[in-house]
Amino acid sequence: MGPLVPDLISNNMNYIVALVIGIFFGAILEQAGFSTSKKLVGLFYGYDFTVLRVFFTAGLTAMIGVMAFDYFGLIDMSLVYINPTFLHSAIVGGFLMGLGFVLGGFCPGTSICAAAIGKIDAMIFVVSAVIGVLIFTEGYPLFEKLYLAGNMGSPQMFNTLGMSQGLFAFIFVILGLITFWFISIIENKVNGVNKPALSLTPYNISIGVLGILLAISAFAFPDKKTYLTQKVEDLNYVNSYPLDTMNVDEFALCLTKILECDKYQAVDFRSEEDAKNLPIPRSTKMTVNDLFSKDAFKTLRIRDKITVFIANDELTERKMAIIADQLGFKRIRILRGGLDNFVQQILNYTPIDNPKTKEEEYTNRFRIYAKNVIPDILKEFKPPQKEKSEKKRVLGGC
């Protein structure tokens, strides 16, 4: 299962859910005829493109599904593992995979499915695949240079092509529909079927309409992280955005009663060096990337807590708070003027010699008290450390 936000499925339950999904997946493969080698190799001979249709459709659906989950904050994309690309080994491996597919009539997944229902050729295929894995594992020192050659990292096609995620998804879905039409022409020609590949039957019309709707939906789920981080670069938008604030005196009062101040929690967006020089007790270190991860959900969705965003300047606080608000996190405040203003007004406070009003007198008295007490309080707390959760990237694939 993917790294869902929130953790709807525990790590232990993941295995049970994966088992159930695996059983249904295998049953569907068998019902679709994927346990028959003749149907599978039909892809290479041109008489049956069921394999291409199924896996292409699965890829398109998964692509739009992941985009939607990411847009609504239901999946932590930072934990989704993207296979690195090693170009040379990918070419060689692709050739061997295709050769094994056409000779054996199975791919790794379908061979297990066929072997489970007693197909002898599939059993031989599975045993041969295990032998191949053992040969590669034991001979890895010989293959290592080829295996690691042409390292391209973990590229994403829309970034490589210099286009938006939505535009790439739209083009890819349209390409899929065109591919389905083209392979129908090939199938009819190879099988001697004398009928148009694209006829206006209810089935074809429904497939076309669903495909177009799927393609258009790609634009409804832009990359939310890119969209929001670019949006908060507009200073007019940032400065006019309504946000709740906390003044320096409120924050100082909370620090002086830190053991009793359970209503508030601080989230620190400063650098590690700044946080070390001036630690904020009981704060959580975060970056803008963390706002899009599971860490944010665990920290900012605590009931009965008001979260105060802390940064050196108010502009940074406003940007982070706007992103959090747009992601659906509520009960967030910013420290008015930022921590620099807090240092100037509280820690480096210059007392008023002759207060003229009661407000000045009370403010003067409190800030003198806070100036003397808070430095000692800060010394008692260790610098805030970002909580190290056991986050693992989710591996998957066929």
N, C-alpha and C positions, 0 to 999 in steps of 0.2 A: 504494500500500500504506500501511497505517496505521503510526504510529510505534511499532513493536514493541519490547518490552523482553525480552530483549536484542536487539541489532541482528542478527537472523538473516539479514536481507537488506540488502545494501549499497545505497547510493544509486544506483550504476550498474545493479546487478541489478534494482532497482525498475522501471526502464523495460522490461526484458525481461519481467519477471513481469507488468507491467501490459499489455504487448502480448499475451501469451499469454492472460491473463484476458479482455481485450477481444475477442480472436478467438472464444473459447468463448462469451462473453456474446452476441456478435452472432449466432453460429450457433444458440444456444438461442432467441433472440428470433425468428429466422426460422422455426425449426421450430415454435415456438408460434403462428405466424401473425401476428406483430406487424409483418410487412412488408406486410400487406394492410390498406389504409385502411378497408375495410368492417368489418373486425373491430374496428379501433380506435375508429371512430365509433359502434360499437354501444353503447358506454358511455353516449353522450349520448341515443341513441334507445331504450335499454332492452332491446334484444334480445340483447346479449352483454356480460357484465361481466368478461370474461377479464382485461382490463387492470387493473381494480380489484383483482381477486383476486391477480394476480401481484405488483403493486407493494405492496399491503397486506401480503401474506405476506412479501415481501422486507423491508419496513420492520420488521415484528414480529420476524423472525429476526435482523436486524441489531441491533435494540435489545437483545434478550436476549444476543446474541453479544458486543456491546461491554461490557455489564454483566459478563459472565463473564470476559472478558479483563482488564477493569479490576480485578475482584475478585482474580484470581490474579496480578496484577502483570505481565501480559503486554503491556500497552499503556500508553503515557504520555498520559493524557487531557489534560494541560496543553498538549500539542502538537496536539491535535485541534481543527481550526478549526470553530467554530460560527457559521454565517452570522448576521450582525446583522439585526435586524428593523426595517425602515422601513415602518410600517403603511400609509401612503397609497400609496406606490409599489407595495407588495405587492398591494393591492386592484386598482389599475389594471393592474399587470403580470399578475395572475391572470386578470383579465377578458380581456386581449389574448391570453394564452396559451390560454385555453379557446376563445376565438373562432377563433384560428388552428388549434387542434386539430380543431375540428368542421368547419371549412371545408376545411382541407387534408388532414385524415385522418391526420395524423402529429404526433408530438412530436419534438423535436430528435434524440433518440437513435434512435427507430424510423425516422425519415426517412433517416438515414445507412445504417441496415441495409437498408432497401428500395432505396435508390439503389445500394448495392453489388451488388445482384443484378439491376440493370438496369431498375427501375421508373421510368418517365419522370416520372410525377406526383411521385414522391419527389425526383427530381433538381430539378424545378422548385421544390419546397418548400425544398430545401437552399439553392438559389440565392437564393430570396426571403428566407430567414432571414439569409443573409450580407448582403443589401442592407439588411435591417432593422437589423442590427448596425452597419453603416456609417452609416446615418442617425442612429442613437442616438449613436454615437461622435462624429460631426462636429457634431451638434446638442446635445451634452451641456450647454453653457452655458445653453441654453433649458430643458432638463429638470432641471437640477441641484436647484432648489428642491423640485420634486416628488419627485425621486429620494431626497433626504435628509430628507424630511418624516416626522414621526411616528417618530423614532428611539427604539426601545425597548431598544437594546443587544442583548445575546445571551441572551435569557431561556431558561430550561429549564422545561418545562411543569410538572414535579412541584414545582419551587420556586414557580412562579407560583400553583399551586393549593394550596400549603401542605401537601403530603403527601410521604411517603417515595418514593424512587425505585422501590422494589419494589412498593409499592401501586399507583403509577401504571402500571407495566408490566403488573401483573396485570389492572387494569381495562381497559387498552388492548387486551390480548389477548382478553379476554372480549368487549369491544366489537367486535373484529374477527370473532369467531365469530358474533355476533348479526348483524353486517352481511352476512356470507356467506349466512346463512339468509334474511335479508330480500331480498337482491338475487336469490336463487333464485326467490322468489315473484314478483318483478317480471318476471324472464325468462320464467317459465312463462306468466304472464298475457299478455305482449306477443307471445310466440311461439305462443300458443294451445295450449300443452301442458297436458293435463288429468291431472296427477299431483301428489301432494303434494311440496312443496319439501323436506321433511325426512322421508326414508324411511330405515328401519333397514337399509340395505345395508352390506355389509362396508366399502365405500369410505367412506361417510359416517361410519360408526362409528369407523374408523381416523383420519379427519380430526378428528373430535370429541375422541377420546382424546388425540391428539398436541397439539391445541390447548389442552386442559385441562392437560396435563403442561407445556406451554410456559408457560402462565399461572402455574402453581404454582412453576415454576423461578425466576420473577422474585424470589421471596422468599429464594431460596438465595444470591442475589448482591447483598447490600445495598451501599450506597456505603461502601467500605472506609475511605476517608479520613475521612468523617464518623463512622463507627462507632468507629475507633481513637482519633481526637482527642477524642471524647466519653468514651471508656472511660478514658483516662489522666487525666481530671479527678477520678476517684475516688481520693482520697489513700490510703485503706486498701489498695486494689488496687495502687497504684503502690509504696507502701512495703513491701508484702509480696511483690512480684514478685522472683524470684531473678535477680540479675545479677552478673556478674563485675566486680570493682573493681580499681583501681590506686591505691596510696597515694601521698601527695605526694613521698615520698622516691624511689620508683621513677620517678615522672615527672620529678623533678629530675635524677636520674641519667641518664635518657634525654636530657634537654636538655643536660647537660654533655658528652655524647658524641654530639651530634646528627649528626655526619658519619658515625658508625659505627652509629647506631641505625636499622638498616633493618628491624627486626622490627615496629616500631610505626608507625602513622600516626594523626595527630590530625584530628578533624573538629570544627570550631568552630561552635557554635550561638549565639554572642554577637552583639550588634549591631555594625554597622560601626564605630561610634565606640569601643566597648570594644576591638574587635580592633585598632584603630589605636593606642590608648593602650598596650595590652599585647599585642603580636603574639606568636603562637605559631609558631615556625619550622616550615616544611614542613607546615602545616596546610591543610585545605580548608574554606572557608566554606560553610555549609549553613543552610537553614531547614527547618521542618517540612514545607513543601510540596515541598522538594527530595527528601525521603525517598520520595515517591511518583512520582518522575520517573526518567528515564534517568540523570541525574547520580548518583543513589544506586547504581544497578546498576554503573556504571563505577567508582565509588570504593570501595564496600563489598564488592565481589566479587573484589578483588585477592587472588590466592593467596599464602599464606604471610605474610599481614599481619594483625596484630591492631590493630583500630581502637579508639582511645580517644576517647569523646565528651567534649567540653569545653564547659562553660557556667559562668556566674558562680556558680551554686548547684547542688547535687547533685540537687534535685528536678527541675529542667529536664533535666538529663542523664538521669535515670531515665526521664522521660516519652519523650524522644527514643529512648533505647535500647530501651524496651518496644515502641514503634511499629516500630522497625527489626527487632526480634526477631520480632514478629508478621508482618512482611512477608517473613520468611525469611532475613534477613541474620544470619550467625553471626560468632563470634570478635570480639565487641564487649565493651568494658569501659567503665566510667565512672570519672572521677577522684573519688576519695572526698572528700566535702566540697565539691566544686566548685573553681573557680579562686580564689574568695575565700579558701578555706581554704589553698590553695597559697601565695597571697600572704602570708597571715598566718604560716604555719608555715615558709616558706622565705625569701621575699624580705624579709620584715620580722621575721625570726627574732631572738629575744632569747637570746643564749647562756646556758647554765647555768654558773654560777660554779664550783660544786664537784660534778661528776657523781658519783653514788654507786654506780652499777653500770656494767658494761662496755657494756651497751646504751645507756645515757645518754651514755657517753663517746664511743662510735662515732657516735651520732646527732648529738651536739653538734659533733663534728669535721666530719662530712659537711655539716651544714646551714650551718656557718660558711663552709665552702669554696664550697658552692652559692650562698650569698647573695652572695658576692664575684664569682663567675664568671658566673652566669646573666645578670645585667643587661648585661654586655658582649656576651654571645652574642646576646641579643635585639636589640641595636642593629645587629648585622651583617646581620640579616634584614629584608627589607621586610615591611610588614603583609600578612597573607594576603589574596589577592584571589580572588574566586570565578572559576573558570575559565569563560571565555566560549566556549562551543561554538557551532557554527553550527547552532542549532536552528531549524527552520522548521515552522510549523504546516502540517498536511497538509490540502490543499484537495481537495474532492471533490464529487460530486453528479451528478445527471442533466442 
